[in-house]
Structures are given as structure tokens and as C-alpha cells.
């Protein structure tokens, strides 16, 4: 749970975890569909979540290096 008392780094870590879970969800569900358009949509959504995860990780890495 994220609230106003959550450390910003911890909030980013939680968001990274959620983005990864969303990626896995879409990727796994893509395999359930035979319809090419539906499969493609789920794979597209998975890749979007992966991009979000990467951006958040980069933000976390940048801030950790800045604070050192």
C-alpha cells in the first residue's frame, strides 16, 4: 500500500513490481487466444508494461546514484 508516508524509493519499487506483474499477466494471457488480433493486443500491452517497468527502474537507479 502506498500512501503519503511511503518513502519515494519504496513507492517506485512497488510500482516496478506491479508493472512486472501486469507484464506477466498480459504475456501469459496472450497464449490463451487463437485469434491473432487478440493475441497481438495482449502482447502489445505486455510490451507497454515492460517499458513502464524499465522507465521506473531507470528512475530508481538514477536517484540512487544521485544520493550516493
C-alpha positions in Angstrom: 0.0 0.0 0.0 1.3 3.4 -1.0 0.3 6.5 0.9 1.8 9.9 1.8 4.1 8.4 4.3 5.7 5.9 1.9 9.3 6.6 1.0 9.5 7.6 -2.7 12.0 4.8 -3.5 9.8 2.2 -1.9 6.8 3.6 -3.9 8.9 3.1 -7.1 9.9 -0.4 -6.1 6.2 -1.2 -5.5 5.3 0.3 -8.9 8.0 -1.8 -10.6 6.7 -4.9 -9.1 3.1 -4.1 -10.2 4.3 -3.3 -13.8 6.2 -6.6 -13.9 3.0 -8.4 -12.7 1.0 -6.7 -15.4 3.6 -7.7 -18.0 3.3 -11.3 -16.9 -0.5 -11.2 -16.9 -0.7 -9.9 -20.5 2.1 -12.1 -21.7 0.5 -15.3 -20.2 -3.0 -14.4 -21.4 -1.8 -13.8 -25.0 -1.1 -17.5 -25.1 -4.7 -18.3 -24.3 -6.1 -16.8 -27.5 -6.1 -18.2 -31.0 -7.4 -15.0 -32.6 -4.3 -13.2 -34.0 -5.6 -9.7 -33.3 -6.4 -10.6 -29.7 -3.1 -12.2 -29.1 -1.3 -9.2 -30.7 -3.2 -6.9 -28.4 -2.2 -8.7 -25.3 1.4 -8.9 -26.5 1.4 -5.1 -27.2 0.0 -4.4 -23.7 2.7 -6.7 -22.2 5.4 -4.7 -24.0 3.9 -1.4 -22.8 4.1 -2.7 -19.2 7.7 -3.8 -19.8 8.6 -0.2 -21.0 6.9 1.2 -17.8 8.9 -1.2 -15.7 12.2 -0.2 -17.4 11.4 3.5 -17.0 10.7 3.1 -13.3 13.8 1.1 -12.8 15.9 3.7 -14.6 14.4 6.4 -12.4 15.2 4.4 -9.3 18.7 3.7 -10.4 19.3 7.4 -11.3 18.0 8.6 -7.9 20.1 6.0 -6.0 23.2 7.1 -7.8 22.3 10.8 -7.2 22.0 10.2 -3.5 25.4 8.4 -3.2 
